[in-house]
Amino acid sequence: MNRIFQGLRTCIYKVDDLKKATDWYTKAFYVAPYFNEPFYVGFNIAGYELGLVPDETPADKKADGVNTYWGVINVEKEYNRMIEMGATDHEKPHNVGGELVVGTVKDPWGNVLGLIYNPDFRPD
């Protein structure tokens, strides 16, 4: 099947301290960046790009925008771990039908980071 849209490739988070954010995301996702420059830091998260770019907007001035949800096996466990790492609650883990569970935190730079367990979703 020829598809115009081929699915998610990159999710960018804007941060005011690239070094601290790089350390935090390395710990949060259990992976070191594959690309690390002063203008962009890129992580390969199971074949998807998580990018960090410098932005001087303070965390408390950022508006919620599009939410990206990263697939995990246990949303509550990862949500709690990220809270312990300095993230703040945005939306506590909850069931949204069937076995689907979602939750969101705000990273220390005010970006919304979504977590989802969806046993029915299999990327192409």
C-alpha positions, 0 to 999 in steps of 0.5 A: 500500500502506498501511503502519503503519511507514514506515521510519527517520525520525530517529536521535538521538545523545547528546553531552556537548559539543553545539558540538563534536559539531555541528562534527564531524557537519557535517564527517563528513556534509558538511552543515550542520544545518538546526536548531540550538538548545541542546537539539537540533541536526538534520541532513537526511541525504538525507531522514533526520534525524540529531539531536544532544541534550545528555547528560552521560554520558561517552563511556567510560560509554555502552553499545552499543545499537541501531546505525544504519547510514548508506548510503555508496558506499565504507564503507572510505573513509568509515570511515578518514576518520571515524577520521582525524577522531577517531572510534575503531574499533568494527567494521572494514569487512567483507563480510557477504555478496554485495556488502554491506559494513558497518563501525562507528566510535564518534564522539568522544562514544561513540556507535556510528555505522554505515556500510553499502554495500548496492546492493540497498536502495532506500528507498520 
